Amino acid sequence: MIQISHETAADHAGIETLLDLCFGPDRHLKTCQRLRDSQTPVDGLAFVIRDSAQQVIATLRFWAIEIGGETRSLLLGPLAIHPRLQSLGLGSRLIRYGINQAASLGHGSVVLVGDEPYYRRFGFEAGLTADMDLPGPVDRARFLALELRHGALAGARGMIAPVDQGADLPQLALSPVLCVSPFTPSRL
């Protein structure tokens, strides 16, 4: 059985190991990592899936960002699924769940850098980022956004920068298990 849970401090080492496995040692050099450095994920929007031995096999995080110093949004990523479990739908489940949670918390939009054919099915599109910039190189075809609230990115333009989690971001009382699915991959 698959359980999507909130990330805990005890998951940190497992998440780092999984991210190294999935993205390699150069992952810290990526442009989006500059937005995550010295930041913490948005409260209530950092998720993991653990195997039966409680090892992290999947992770998804959202980060607070600001576009052009005016428009608040979320940065999605990284999404990582253990290589032996990829193509089983875990990533899709995490993304759908995360997007729904972000919308329920009142967030208006999500930005990411990722594979457009994959993220298109969730509603992400490159056109929404046409007037936005990242603090480093980016393949514009992979620079995508999704409005969780219609018009949330209207007029959004300029450089994307991290935002410290402050009093103006929702704070949650977190329950350990968020979503239980009857889906059980045979390779777990």
C-alpha positions, 0 to 999 in steps of 0.5 A: 500500500502506498502512503503519501506522508509529510516529510519529517526531519528524520527523512532528510538523509534519505531524501538527499540520498534519493536526490543524489541517486536520481539527479547525480552529483551535479544536481546542486549546480542547477538553476532551480537549486539556487532558489532552494539553497538556504530555504526550507520547503513550504510548510505542509507542502513537502511529501514523501513515500516510504517503502515497508522498511520506512526508507524514502522512495519518492519525494516532492517539495514546493518552495516559496518564490516571488516573481519580479518582487511582486507575485507570490508563487510556488516552485515545484521540485525536485520530484524524485522516484527511486529508479527501480520504481519509476513508471509505476505512477508514483510521480503522478500521484505525488504531483496531483496530490501536491497540486491539490494541497497547494490549491487547498492552502490558497496558493495561486500558482506553481512554477517548475523546470521540467519535461514539458510532455510529462508536466503538460498532463497536469496543466503546466505550460511554457507560455505562462513563464514568457515574461519570467526569468530565473537566476541562471540558464534555463531551457525556455521550453522546460520553464513551465507554470500552472495557475491554481487560481485563474489569473494568478500569474496575470502580469507576472514578470521579472526575476524569480527569487526565493521567499523566506517562509514568513507569517504571510504563508499558511502554517499547518498542524500536520498529520503524519499520513496524508493519503493512502492508496490501494495501489501497491507496486509489486517491486516495493 
